[in-house]
């Protein structure tokens, strides 16, 4: 099937078929990335600009690798030294970028909806690298690919997303994607970070970690996003770890072969014990990093096919 989206701004606009096309395409790129010669000429002549208004290690680096491995000319714009810091508006930035004729723009922004606003004013494809507390679609796609490759399926699995759901764009995108593919999603955390309104998205809510993990096939831990918090959401980091930190003992409540996931960066000793995070048999955290490059290659490939004269 053809990928009909002009941009990738979130999971919500994608059909199940488009999600599966992205995952299937990414699956092929996993093997490309494991070869000694990883360079393709698929995007030769096309320009990709990475515009990150927030700092990032995994997302920006993997988008840069993805573009370069597909043969694109990749430019990383430094917002810290750009005209944006001198008072230029987002719309003016869009007009400036249009004059440079990029083919793909990858954007991360601290404000929800800012990437969609930018997409309305540029003439190229836009990929959302995370906007505020709204969405992070490529993270959800790489999480789904990790689960599918390790478990062989997504439908019917019980996925427990634990921690700071309120401020997490990763959680929102994963809820939309995993429920659409047939998983049972649980949200686990204190009432201040997992409010009841999330039930409208078709999930179960637990405020006790042991109860929320009982029988879970996937345990996805989230960090406390203190940079987005205004006020006190947890009494202290020590108490939070005592109640909601993932340890070996707490993990015993999950299914025997449960996978441990984390989108990173991890705060060891806050939401997850280092021993659990480094468990070579159950941790899929490094798998997620590997799948990130493949998924972003798939996104760049599918969004630029019209430019390359492909359906």
C-alpha positions, 0 to 999 in steps of 0.5 A, a space after each residue: 500500500 502507499 503511505 498517504 501522509 504528507 507529514 508524521 506529526 503524531 500517531 492519531 492520523 495513521 491508519 493501522 495499515 500505515 502503522 504496519 507499513 512503517 513497522 515492516 519497512 523499518 524491519 528491513 532497515 534493521 538488517 541494513 544497519 547491521 551490515 558492514 556497509 550501511 550506506 544507501 543512495 536512496 535519498 541522494 540529492 535530498 536535504 534533511 534539516 534537524 531543528 531541535 528546540 530541546 536538547 536530545 541525544 537519542 532522537 537527534 543522533 538517530 535521525 542524523 544517522 538515519 538520514 546519512 545512511 539513506 544518503 541525504 544531506 543532513 544539517 543540524 541547526 543549533 537553536 541556541 545560536 540561531 535567530 530564534 534565540 534573538 526573537 525570530 518567530 516560529 512563522 518567520 523561521 518557517 519562511 526562512 527554511 522555505 527559502 532554503 528548499 529542504 525536503 524533510 524537516 525533523 522538529 523537536 519543540 517544548 510546546 505542544 502543537 508547535 510542530 504542527 504549526 510549523 508544518 502548516 507553513 513549510 513546503 516540505 515533509 515534517 516529522 515530529 521529534 517530540 512536541 511538549 507533552 503532546 506526542 513523540 510518534 517515532 518513539 512509539 513506533 520504535 517501541 512497537 517494533 521492539 516489542 514485535 521483534 522480541 515477542 512476535 506480536 503486539 495484539 493481546 499483550 498486556 503493556 504496563 506504562 509506569 511513572 510520569 504519564 501526565 507529562 509524557 509525550 511518549 506515553 500518549 503516542 504509545 497508548 494510541 499506537 499499542 491500543 490500536 494494534 490490539 494490546 491491553 494498556 495499563 497506566 501505573 503511577 501516583 494519582 498526581 501523575 496518572 489522573 483518571 481522565 486517561 481512562 477515556 483513551 481505553 486504558 486501565 489505571 493502577 495506583 499501586 505498582 505491584 497490582 499494575 504489573 501483575 501478569 504484564 508482558 511489557 513493563 515500560 518505565 518513564 522518568 519523572 519529567 521534573 523540567 515540566 512540573 510546576 509544583 510538587 507531584 511527588 513527596 521526594 525522590 526516595 519515597 517515589 522510588 520506594 513506591 514506584 521504582 522497578 526492582 527485581 522484587 517488584 518485577 516478580 509480579 509481572 509475567 515470567 518473560 516480561 520485557 523491561 523497556 525505557 525510552 531514556 534517559 534513565 534516572 537510575 535509583 528513581 524510576 528503575 534499579 540499575 540491576 534491572 535496567 542492565 538485565 541482559 535477558 529481560 531488558 530491551 532498552 538497548 534494543 529500543 535504541 537500535 530500533 530507533 535508527 531503523 524506524 527513522 530510516 523508514 519514516 524518511 523513506 516513506 515520506 520522501 517517496 513522492 519526491 522520488 517518483 515512487 508510490 
